[in-house]
Amino acid sequence: MSHCVAAGEMASVSDARQPQQAQKDAADQNFDYMFKLLIIGDSSVGKTSFLFRYADDSFTPAFVSTVGIDFKVKTVFRNNKRIKLQIWDTAGQERYRTITTAYYRGAMGFLLMYDITNEDSFSAVQDWATQIKTYSWDNAQVVLVGNKSDLEEERVVPTEGSRQLANELGFHFFEASAKDNVNVRQAFERLVDVIYETMSESADGDQSASGRAAALQDAPPDSRGGCAC
């Protein structure tokens, strides 16, 4: 069971009603990295179902609107590292937008979700992308997810148009189904991998910059290049 919180409140994942493994993951401090992830998108696109399928491998067809923001914790092994994921499930309704955007800062990755049977939810992707750019870190990674691929007969959003939009926005892209458990794990794993890759590149860049700075400091003045401007 996940926990609802409002802005400014602290959430606990140690509720005795949670599965034993969830409690173990939440309390376990033995990890190499912790990534904060957010699932965002319009209401009813399946964000909560997607999270429950990934975290608990469970699915319920009943729709229950998320109030404010919920989260779950899951520990995974990627790139020979133990990575603790703090995954926040946000409410899609406009009235909760102030609460949910407060959690964007510090998020390292986003699953931006729409419903392939709902054109409005796809049209809103651009607005959600703008919110990510406005409220999150510059290097936050995003995976665009077209959920409910099991409802192919009701599809109104074409795959190719979605892929094109993802390319334009610089996002990775999956079509998925929480109900049929299609591409759920893969979408999360891609997000975790690109966050890790970005972190590694940033760390390498910082080390390279430090090395270059040290080399310049140690080099004779006339070996630093011909431009003195």
Helices and strands as residue ranges (DSSP letters): E 3-5, H 20-27, E 33-41, H 47-56, E 69-78, E 81-90, G 94-96, H 97-101, E 109-115, H 119-123, H 125-135, E 141-147, G 152-154, H 159-169, E 172-175, H 184-218, G 221-223
